[in-house]
Amino acid sequence: MPLVPAALALAAGMRIVSLAPPFTEDLFAIGAGPEVVGVDAFSDRPPAARRLPRVGGLRDVNAEAVIALHPDLVVGFPYEAARLADLSRAGLRTEMLPLNDLHDDLHAIERLGVLSGHEVQARELVRSLRARLAAIAAAAKRTRRLSAFVSLGGMGSAGGGSYVDELLTLANLRNVAGGVKRPWLTFSSEDVLRAQPDVIVVPDRAPRLTGEPWSHLAAVRAGRIVSVPEDDLLRPGPRVADVLADLVAGTARWR
């Protein structure tokens, strides 16, 4: 009898619990949606994910609820390391995938393809995403480079080397907070006033930029504000090329 590769043996009729919205979207995007039997409280895309059992939020994963679903695999990211360790000690197979940058994002898609038995679909999706990202970035590079500040709740922002920072670079935008090599940071009012970014990027559900320091920024006074859907901007996954296209299109009028 021929031996069955471990990845294929795991994938056959498997049951997957996703503890992170990006992984839920990835799994559905590569055709593994039917194998997903439970998700975290924030996995709301695609619509089919909303009908699945919920096993708690990112900070309060309910281990008992996960175990009750009898999963063959539980996937999450390092923020959930403690919960994943608990589930592993309970005898469940777990996989922890980082999502710090664009490389991590695309690697997660490929890895989930291997784990779920949808390796071919995952490779094709990543190939398509890489091609789209390259084409959008090439077109953006032919335009005038602008400086940008991403406001993630007031003065919160994304630092150099982060997923958001990489998207800005591909969109031919210079991240004024990029000198600080941290994924998430609090930028000072003084620094953003000194930088006077050409544009401000905000999630679509963010409050209006009023008062100080915003009223002293030429970009705000001139209305050079780019609104991007919050769940796209802050959520790596299969929509990454769409987010890049939104950033380029949103800044096109000021190029």
Backbone bond lengths (Angstrom), bond angles and torsions (degrees), N, CA, C in turn:
res aa  C-N    CA-C-N  psi(-1)  N-CA   C-N-CA  omega(-1)  CA-C   N-CA-C  phi
1 M - - - 1.463 - - 1.533 108.84 -
2 P 1.361 118.56 128.53 1.471 119.88 -179.28 1.514 111.45 -67.41
3 L 1.312 114.88 146.18 1.453 119.79 178.29 1.527 109.76 -75.17
4 V 1.329 116.61 142.48 1.458 121.89 178.03 1.524 108.24 -97.20
5 P 1.349 118.16 126.00 1.470 119.48 178.33 1.513 111.30 -54.28
6 A 1.341 115.55 143.67 1.472 120.18 -175.10 1.519 112.20 -56.21
7 A 1.347 117.21 -42.95 1.467 119.67 -177.58 1.516 110.86 -62.72
8 L 1.372 117.11 -39.64 1.453 120.09 -179.51 1.520 110.99 -70.99
9 A 1.341 115.41 -37.09 1.460 118.70 179.02 1.515 110.79 -63.14
10 L 1.327 115.80 -39.13 1.454 120.04 178.93 1.519 110.35 -66.95
11 A 1.355 116.43 -38.80 1.449 120.60 -173.08 1.526 113.30 -72.74
12 A 1.323 117.77 -26.26 1.458 120.24 -174.23 1.526 111.26 -63.36
13 G 1.324 116.32 111.34 1.453 121.53 177.90 1.516 113.38 61.42
14 M 1.335 118.03 29.40 1.451 120.30 -173.45 1.517 112.48 -77.47
15 R 1.319 115.18 164.37 1.462 124.31 178.12 1.528 107.31 -122.88
16 I 1.337 116.20 126.23 1.464 121.35 -174.38 1.521 109.85 -120.62
17 V 1.327 116.14 136.29 1.460 122.00 169.82 1.526 107.33 -111.98
18 S 1.332 116.79 126.33 1.466 122.37 178.19 1.519 109.46 -103.99
19 L 1.328 116.16 127.80 1.455 121.17 -179.63 1.524 112.54 -104.26
20 A 1.325 117.86 17.41 1.468 121.25 -179.95 1.520 109.89 -150.58
21 P 1.335 117.67 132.43 1.464 120.77 -179.22 1.530 114.82 -53.34
22 P 1.358 119.52 -41.14 1.470 117.47 179.29 1.528 112.73 -60.83
23 F 1.334 116.76 -38.69 1.458 119.29 -178.73 1.531 111.24 -70.46
24 T 1.328 115.93 -34.74 1.460 119.43 175.94 1.524 109.87 -60.55
25 E 1.333 116.38 -47.61 1.467 119.92 178.68 1.523 111.44 -63.14
26 D 1.329 116.37 -41.87 1.466 120.05 178.62 1.527 111.07 -57.77
27 L 1.320 116.11 -47.93 1.464 120.68 -176.28 1.528 110.93 -61.81
28 F 1.308 117.15 -43.08 1.459 119.28 178.09 1.524 110.75 -67.57
29 A 1.335 116.69 -36.97 1.466 120.29 -177.20 1.517 112.52 -66.82
30 I 1.333 117.79 -27.15 1.470 120.27 -179.71 1.530 112.18 -98.26
31 G 1.327 116.08 9.65 1.459 119.53 175.78 1.510 115.14 89.68
32 A 1.338 117.86 10.65 1.457 121.24 -178.91 1.521 112.24 -97.38
33 G 1.320 117.73 10.99 1.460 120.92 179.93 1.514 114.37 -53.17
34 P 1.357 118.84 -42.83 1.465 119.84 -179.20 1.526 113.78 -61.55
35 E 1.345 117.37 -20.55 1.464 120.00 179.98 1.527 112.51 -87.06
36 V 1.326 117.54 -12.18 1.469 120.67 -178.67 1.525 108.92 -80.65
37 V 1.339 116.62 120.02 1.470 121.06 -175.66 1.527 112.50 -112.16
38 G 1.336 117.82 -6.02 1.458 120.74 179.19 1.515 110.06 -164.86
39 V 1.340 116.10 149.82 1.461 120.55 -177.44 1.532 110.12 -141.50
40 D 1.327 115.07 167.75 1.466 120.46 175.39 1.523 109.71 -73.73
41 A 1.313 116.51 170.87 1.457 122.16 -174.79 1.519 113.68 -66.51
42 F 1.340 118.07 -18.40 1.462 120.65 -174.89 1.525 113.60 -103.09
43 S 1.301 117.65 0.27 1.466 120.81 178.83 1.525 109.32 -77.74
44 D 1.321 115.06 97.18 1.466 120.32 -176.12 1.524 113.47 -115.89
45 R 1.323 117.60 5.47 1.453 121.46 178.29 1.513 109.15 -135.71
46 P 1.354 116.58 140.32 1.461 128.63 -5.47 1.535 110.71 -71.28
47 P 1.342 118.02 177.97 1.468 120.07 -177.73 1.525 113.64 -52.50
48 A 1.323 117.65 -33.74 1.471 120.64 -178.87 1.522 111.36 -61.34
49 A 1.338 117.44 -28.25 1.464 120.19 -179.25 1.522 111.76 -67.60
50 R 1.331 116.47 -27.29 1.465 119.85 -178.28 1.524 112.16 -68.36
51 R 1.310 117.23 -18.60 1.465 120.79 -177.85 1.528 112.56 -91.40
52 L 1.320 116.53 -0.68 1.467 120.21 -177.28 1.525 111.16 -88.33
53 P 1.339 117.31 155.51 1.471 120.63 176.73 1.522 111.46 -58.27
54 R 1.346 116.05 141.33 1.459 122.33 179.84 1.526 109.87 -99.54
55 V 1.318 115.85 140.31 1.469 119.17 -176.88 1.529 111.29 -121.22
56 G 1.332 117.17 27.12 1.459 120.42 176.79 1.505 112.68 102.76
57 G 1.333 115.00 172.73 1.447 121.54 -178.99 1.511 112.47 -85.72
58 L 1.322 115.52 -176.18 1.457 119.99 -177.06 1.523 111.39 -66.52
59 R 1.334 117.71 -29.70 1.466 121.23 -178.73 1.517 112.58 -93.52
60 D 1.316 116.69 -20.34 1.465 118.59 -173.05 1.531 111.13 -132.64
61 V 1.319 115.16 55.59 1.461 120.12 176.50 1.523 109.36 -60.31
62 N 1.317 116.31 131.20 1.462 122.38 -179.93 1.529 108.80 -89.36
63 A 1.327 115.88 100.07 1.460 120.53 -176.01 1.522 111.74 -59.41
64 E 1.338 116.52 -39.52 1.471 119.54 -179.36 1.526 111.14 -63.14
65 A 1.335 116.30 -38.92 1.460 120.02 179.14 1.522 110.84 -66.85
66 V 1.323 116.41 -37.04 1.465 119.85 177.89 1.521 110.30 -65.63
67 I 1.323 116.46 -48.88 1.466 121.04 -178.24 1.520 110.98 -60.72
68 A 1.338 117.06 -36.51 1.461 121.15 -178.53 1.521 112.52 -64.56
69 L 1.331 117.72 -19.72 1.467 121.10 179.23 1.529 112.14 -85.38
70 H 1.331 117.44 -4.00 1.472 123.30 178.05 1.532 112.18 51.43
71 P 1.333 116.55 53.05 1.470 117.76 -178.35 1.522 112.54 -76.50
72 D 1.325 115.78 150.39 1.461 121.56 171.05 1.523 110.66 -86.05
73 L 1.326 115.96 -20.65 1.462 120.80 -177.67 1.524 109.66 -151.41
74 V 1.339 115.85 137.44 1.462 122.58 174.06 1.522 107.04 -122.91
75 V 1.339 116.90 126.14 1.461 120.55 -178.63 1.528 109.86 -115.96
76 G 1.332 115.47 138.79 1.459 121.38 178.25 1.510 109.47 -156.93
77 F 1.346 117.13 -178.75 1.465 119.03 178.27 1.521 110.66 -114.25
78 P 1.352 117.78 172.24 1.464 121.03 -171.18 1.519 115.37 -54.49
79 Y 1.322 118.68 -29.00 1.462 121.12 177.95 1.528 110.82 -56.34
80 E 1.345 115.80 -27.15 1.464 121.24 -178.20 1.523 112.52 -101.26
81 A 1.323 116.83 21.30 1.464 121.36 -173.76 1.525 112.84 -55.11
82 A 1.321 117.04 -42.35 1.465 119.64 -177.78 1.522 111.00 -63.66
83 R 1.326 117.11 -43.87 1.465 120.45 179.58 1.516 111.29 -67.05
84 L 1.319 116.60 -39.62 1.460 119.81 178.25 1.526 110.51 -63.92
85 A 1.338 116.21 -37.22 1.466 119.69 177.66 1.525 110.62 -64.27
86 D 1.334 116.80 -40.33 1.470 120.52 177.25 1.525 110.94 -60.62
87 L 1.329 115.66 -43.93 1.464 120.16 -178.84 1.532 110.65 -67.51
88 S 1.327 115.92 -36.58 1.457 119.83 177.68 1.526 110.51 -64.29
89 R 1.333 116.94 -41.39 1.470 120.28 178.25 1.521 111.17 -66.27
90 A 1.338 116.11 -24.21 1.462 119.98 177.95 1.523 111.60 -81.08
91 G 1.333 116.72 0.26 1.454 120.27 175.66 1.517 115.46 100.42
92 L 1.345 117.33 5.69 1.464 120.00 -179.75 1.518 110.30 -92.13
93 R 1.329 115.24 147.49 1.462 119.24 173.98 1.518 108.27 -80.52
94 T 1.336 116.97 127.97 1.459 121.76 -179.88 1.523 109.92 -123.85
95 E 1.299 115.00 154.07 1.468 121.42 176.91 1.528 107.57 -136.65
96 M 1.329 115.90 125.20 1.459 121.12 -179.74 1.526 108.70 -109.32
97 L 1.335 116.58 121.54 1.456 121.59 -176.59 1.530 109.57 -121.50
98 P 1.334 118.41 125.92 1.469 120.36 178.34 1.523 111.25 -73.52
99 L 1.318 115.86 155.89 1.472 121.79 177.83 1.526 109.84 -138.32
100 N 1.321 115.99 49.60 1.461 119.54 -175.94 1.523 113.46 -83.23
101 D 1.331 116.43 -28.58 1.459 119.21 -175.35 1.526 110.09 -148.36
102 L 1.311 115.43 -177.37 1.464 120.90 -176.36 1.522 111.57 -64.38
103 H 1.320 116.96 -37.74 1.464 119.92 177.08 1.526 110.40 -58.50
104 D 1.323 116.01 -46.04 1.472 120.35 178.68 1.524 110.80 -60.19
105 D 1.326 116.36 -40.99 1.455 121.07 -178.41 1.526 111.08 -59.23
106 L 1.323 116.45 -50.84 1.464 120.15 -177.79 1.527 111.27 -70.87
107 H 1.325 116.70 -35.84 1.468 119.82 177.48 1.524 110.56 -63.82
108 A 1.330 117.23 -38.54 1.469 120.36 179.45 1.527 111.06 -60.36
109 I 1.318 116.51 -40.75 1.467 119.91 178.42 1.526 109.91 -61.17
110 E 1.324 116.09 -46.17 1.471 119.70 -179.06 1.529 110.88 -65.12
111 R 1.317 116.83 -41.68 1.464 120.15 -178.71 1.523 111.46 -66.06
112 L 1.330 116.37 -41.19 1.462 119.64 177.63 1.524 110.51 -64.81
113 G 1.316 116.91 -31.60 1.461 119.75 175.34 1.512 111.79 -63.53
114 V 1.329 116.48 -43.28 1.469 120.66 177.92 1.529 110.69 -63.03
115 L 1.318 116.16 -46.79 1.464 120.95 -175.74 1.526 112.73 -66.54
116 S 1.326 116.09 -33.93 1.471 119.75 -174.86 1.519 113.81 -94.70
117 G 1.327 117.22 -4.78 1.454 119.38 -177.64 1.518 113.01 83.05
118 H 1.332 116.95 16.97 1.466 121.77 179.39 1.533 109.07 -118.48
119 E 1.320 114.94 44.91 1.456 120.47 -174.58 1.528 112.01 -64.21
120 V 1.323 117.24 -41.45 1.463 120.58 -178.52 1.531 110.49 -63.28
121 Q 1.336 116.27 -46.35 1.471 120.24 179.73 1.528 110.79 -63.08
122 A 1.336 116.51 -38.95 1.462 119.95 -179.50 1.525 111.20 -66.28
123 R 1.322 116.36 -43.48 1.468 119.64 178.46 1.519 111.00 -62.08
124 E 1.325 117.08 -40.27 1.459 120.52 -179.89 1.530 110.81 -66.84
125 L 1.330 116.52 -40.21 1.457 119.54 178.19 1.527 110.58 -62.69
126 V 1.320 117.10 -45.43 1.463 120.59 -179.98 1.526 110.32 -64.30
127 R 1.333 117.12 -40.79 1.471 119.94 177.70 1.528 110.53 -59.81
128 S 1.332 116.26 -44.12 1.458 120.99 179.63 1.530 111.21 -64.55
129 L 1.339 116.94 -42.36 1.458 120.69 179.56 1.525 111.21 -64.30
130 R 1.316 116.72 -43.52 1.467 119.77 179.28 1.526 110.85 -60.76
131 A 1.326 116.25 -41.79 1.462 120.49 -179.30 1.530 110.66 -64.80
132 R 1.328 116.98 -44.54 1.462 120.60 179.37 1.522 111.49 -64.87
133 L 1.338 116.29 -44.19 1.464 120.28 179.01 1.526 110.83 -59.73
134 A 1.333 116.31 -43.49 1.464 120.51 -179.08 1.527 110.95 -64.65
135 A 1.332 117.00 -41.56 1.461 120.59 -178.54 1.527 111.26 -67.20
136 I 1.326 116.73 -42.96 1.470 120.30 179.81 1.521 110.14 -66.17
137 A 1.339 116.37 -42.57 1.462 120.45 -179.45 1.524 111.29 -64.95
138 A 1.331 117.43 -38.35 1.466 120.92 179.72 1.518 110.62 -63.92
139 A 1.330 116.57 -41.19 1.460 120.22 178.77 1.531 110.56 -67.31
140 A 1.345 116.61 -40.93 1.466 120.38 -179.53 1.525 111.26 -65.04
141 K 1.317 116.49 -33.37 1.467 120.49 -177.27 1.522 111.75 -66.01
142 R 1.328 116.69 -20.83 1.464 120.34 179.72 1.531 112.07 -82.58
143 T 1.326 116.94 -1.33 1.463 120.99 -179.51 1.531 110.01 -105.11
144 R 1.327 115.60 171.53 1.471 119.82 179.38 1.511 110.36 -68.16
145 R 1.330 115.96 134.03 1.460 120.18 179.30 1.522 109.89 -76.90
146 L 1.331 114.47 134.00 1.460 120.87 178.35 1.522 109.78 -114.94
147 S 1.322 115.94 155.18 1.464 120.03 172.06 1.526 108.14 -93.40
148 A 1.322 116.50 148.77 1.467 120.33 -175.03 1.516 111.00 -142.85
149 F 1.318 114.06 147.07 1.460 121.09 170.58 1.513 107.37 -121.01
150 V 1.321 116.26 128.55 1.460 121.40 178.03 1.524 107.84 -97.62
151 S 1.323 115.99 115.70 1.463 120.74 179.80 1.523 109.21 -95.46
152 L 1.308 115.27 108.00 1.467 121.31 179.67 1.527 108.78 -106.08
153 G 1.311 115.55 68.25 1.457 120.09 -175.70 1.506 110.10 85.97
154 G 1.327 117.29 85.95 1.459 120.70 -179.06 1.511 111.20 66.94
155 M 1.331 116.20 -124.10 1.455 120.79 -176.79 1.528 112.35 -93.25
156 G 1.312 117.47 4.96 1.456 119.85 173.24 1.519 110.03 -66.07
157 S 1.333 117.55 141.73 1.456 119.90 -177.35 1.522 110.47 -154.07
158 A 1.317 115.32 -176.75 1.467 122.16 -179.89 1.514 108.78 -110.88
159 G 1.319 116.50 129.40 1.455 121.29 -177.90 1.507 113.72 -87.42
160 G 1.321 115.40 -177.29 1.455 122.13 -177.67 1.513 113.06 -63.81
161 G 1.335 116.11 139.89 1.451 121.56 178.01 1.509 114.72 83.71
162 S 1.331 117.43 -4.05 1.463 120.37 180.00 1.520 110.46 -79.20
163 Y 1.303 115.34 169.38 1.467 121.90 177.14 1.530 110.53 -56.56
164 V 1.327 117.10 -47.91 1.464 121.00 -179.38 1.525 110.49 -65.48
165 D 1.316 117.44 -41.07 1.462 121.62 179.02 1.524 110.83 -60.02
166 E 1.321 117.00 -41.02 1.465 120.49 178.82 1.524 111.34 -65.26
167 L 1.328 116.96 -39.11 1.463 119.87 177.36 1.528 110.58 -62.93
168 L 1.330 116.86 -40.91 1.454 120.01 177.60 1.527 110.79 -60.82
169 T 1.306 116.97 -43.89 1.464 121.01 179.61 1.521 110.60 -60.29
170 L 1.329 117.25 -45.57 1.463 120.62 178.98 1.525 111.65 -63.59
171 A 1.335 116.54 -30.24 1.464 121.25 179.03 1.527 112.01 -82.94
172 N 1.340 117.39 7.65 1.465 123.73 -177.60 1.522 110.87 60.70
173 L 1.333 114.26 43.22 1.460 121.94 175.38 1.527 108.37 -120.02
174 R 1.309 116.73 135.62 1.474 120.52 177.41 1.515 109.00 -94.28
175 N 1.303 115.31 118.68 1.459 121.72 -179.76 1.524 109.72 -74.19
176 V 1.336 118.18 113.22 1.467 120.00 -177.10 1.528 111.51 -68.79
177 A 1.343 117.15 -16.37 1.466 120.86 175.97 1.525 111.39 -96.33
178 G 1.326 116.45 5.93 1.457 120.39 -174.64 1.509 115.60 -69.36
179 G 1.340 117.00 -14.58 1.457 119.07 179.33 1.511 113.45 -70.96
180 V 1.321 116.72 -17.38 1.473 121.37 177.84 1.521 107.24 -97.43
181 K 1.315 117.01 116.18 1.468 121.20 -173.94 1.527 110.96 -86.63
182 R 1.322 114.66 70.11 1.464 120.77 175.07 1.526 107.50 -140.14
183 P 1.338 117.34 142.19 1.466 118.67 -179.10 1.517 112.85 -57.71
184 W 1.344 116.06 -45.18 1.465 120.89 -178.66 1.511 109.01 -131.17
185 L 1.315 117.21 139.37 1.453 120.56 -175.78 1.531 109.91 -153.47
186 T 1.324 114.43 167.54 1.456 120.45 172.53 1.518 107.34 -108.18
187 F 1.321 116.00 117.45 1.461 122.06 -178.30 1.519 107.36 -89.62
188 S 1.315 117.03 143.53 1.465 119.11 -178.92 1.524 111.08 -80.90
189 S 1.327 115.64 151.76 1.460 120.56 176.86 1.522 110.65 -59.96
190 E 1.319 116.35 -39.07 1.456 120.54 -179.12 1.523 111.27 -61.91
191 D 1.355 116.00 -41.29 1.460 119.72 -178.17 1.526 111.55 -67.68
192 V 1.327 116.94 -41.47 1.463 118.11 -178.81 1.529 110.31 -70.76
193 L 1.327 118.09 -31.86 1.465 120.84 176.06 1.529 110.74 -67.16
194 R 1.328 115.92 -39.71 1.466 119.56 177.65 1.523 110.68 -65.88
195 A 1.333 115.82 -39.36 1.465 120.46 -176.79 1.521 112.26 -70.58
196 Q 1.339 117.95 -33.41 1.464 122.46 -177.12 1.533 110.69 42.60
197 P 1.338 117.38 64.91 1.467 120.22 -177.91 1.525 112.29 -59.81
198 D 1.325 115.43 148.63 1.470 120.39 179.27 1.526 111.30 -66.25
199 V 1.335 116.33 -36.06 1.468 120.62 -178.89 1.523 109.53 -138.56
200 I 1.316 115.59 156.55 1.462 122.38 174.33 1.519 106.97 -116.48
201 V 1.319 116.73 129.42 1.468 122.18 177.43 1.525 108.09 -104.41
202 V 1.331 116.29 128.44 1.460 120.44 -178.64 1.519 110.31 -133.39
203 P 1.335 117.85 148.62 1.463 120.45 170.37 1.521 109.35 -65.27
204 D 1.321 117.35 149.17 1.468 119.80 -173.35 1.521 113.69 -65.52
205 R 1.326 118.20 -21.79 1.464 119.81 -179.68 1.525 113.25 -94.66
206 A 1.321 117.06 6.30 1.465 120.87 -178.71 1.528 110.31 -73.73
207 P 1.336 117.79 147.77 1.472 120.35 176.11 1.525 110.71 -65.99
208 R 1.309 115.91 161.32 1.467 120.62 179.08 1.521 110.56 -61.94
209 L 1.321 115.23 147.74 1.464 120.76 -179.96 1.524 108.91 -85.77
210 T 1.314 115.73 94.91 1.464 121.09 -178.72 1.523 109.87 -124.18
211 G 1.330 116.13 161.78 1.462 120.28 179.59 1.510 111.53 74.21
212 E 1.328 115.56 -166.63 1.465 120.40 -179.49 1.525 110.31 -85.48
213 P 1.342 117.53 147.92 1.470 127.77 -0.65 1.532 113.45 -85.71
214 W 1.348 116.25 -0.74 1.462 120.65 -171.04 1.523 112.79 -58.76
215 S 1.314 117.74 -39.32 1.462 120.13 -177.09 1.525 112.73 -65.70
216 H 1.343 116.73 -13.98 1.457 120.85 180.00 1.525 112.13 -100.73
217 L 1.323 116.57 5.21 1.463 120.02 178.98 1.522 109.47 -97.73
218 A 1.319 115.46 127.96 1.469 119.83 179.75 1.530 111.06 -60.40
219 A 1.341 117.31 -35.05 1.461 120.53 -178.93 1.524 111.34 -62.46
220 V 1.322 116.51 -40.64 1.468 120.40 179.82 1.520 110.25 -70.03
221 R 1.320 116.75 -44.58 1.468 119.82 -179.34 1.531 111.43 -62.48
222 A 1.346 116.51 -32.84 1.464 120.69 -179.21 1.529 112.57 -88.84
223 G 1.327 116.59 -2.52 1.457 119.75 179.51 1.512 114.66 75.50
224 R 1.336 116.12 24.07 1.470 119.40 179.08 1.529 109.19 -86.25
225 I 1.301 115.33 68.99 1.462 123.53 -177.45 1.522 108.37 -121.73
226 V 1.317 115.93 127.25 1.463 122.25 -178.94 1.518 108.55 -107.59
227 S 1.312 116.57 118.59 1.463 121.79 179.74 1.523 109.43 -99.56
228 V 1.331 115.64 125.30 1.468 122.03 -179.79 1.524 107.94 -121.69
229 P 1.336 118.69 137.62 1.466 119.50 178.07 1.524 111.39 -49.07
230 E 1.328 115.90 126.36 1.468 121.11 -174.44 1.521 112.26 -57.93
231 D 1.326 116.99 -43.56 1.459 119.74 -177.27 1.520 112.06 -68.22
232 D 1.332 117.42 -19.49 1.462 120.13 176.14 1.517 110.57 -86.24
233 L 1.333 116.79 -47.23 1.459 121.21 -176.34 1.523 112.19 -61.08
234 L 1.332 116.69 -39.38 1.465 120.67 -173.52 1.516 113.48 -102.23
235 R 1.324 117.52 6.13 1.455 119.85 -176.69 1.520 110.74 -124.98
236 P 1.344 117.43 101.51 1.463 118.60 173.48 1.528 109.84 -58.50
237 G 1.312 115.98 163.48 1.458 119.21 -179.66 1.505 111.46 146.65
238 P 1.308 117.50 -162.43 1.473 120.86 -173.87 1.514 114.56 -72.60
239 R 1.347 118.80 -5.55 1.465 121.25 179.59 1.524 112.95 -93.93
240 V 1.300 117.81 9.38 1.469 120.98 -171.29 1.525 112.10 -57.55
241 A 1.320 118.74 -39.21 1.465 120.33 -179.90 1.525 111.10 -68.45
242 D 1.327 117.25 -32.99 1.464 120.45 176.57 1.526 110.64 -65.26
243 V 1.330 116.54 -39.35 1.467 120.48 178.94 1.525 110.15 -63.95
244 L 1.329 115.97 -43.87 1.467 119.42 178.67 1.522 110.46 -61.51
245 A 1.326 117.13 -42.71 1.460 120.61 178.60 1.530 110.92 -61.62
246 D 1.329 116.98 -38.79 1.467 120.75 178.12 1.525 111.31 -63.76
247 L 1.333 116.39 -41.59 1.468 119.97 179.28 1.525 111.22 -63.65
248 V 1.319 116.82 -42.78 1.462 120.68 -179.42 1.528 110.54 -67.81
249 A 1.326 116.36 -45.37 1.462 120.07 179.83 1.524 111.20 -65.11
250 G 1.333 116.79 -38.12 1.455 120.60 -177.27 1.517 113.52 -67.96
251 T 1.322 116.98 -24.53 1.476 120.29 -178.80 1.527 112.60 -104.07
252 A 1.327 117.47 0.38 1.471 121.25 -173.06 1.518 112.80 -59.57
253 R 1.331 118.24 -36.61 1.471 120.66 -174.80 1.512 113.22 -67.66
254 W 1.361 117.13 -18.47 1.465 119.55 -177.62 1.527 112.06 -105.71
255 R 1.308 115.96 8.68 1.466 119.06 -179.02 1.528 109.96 -79.89
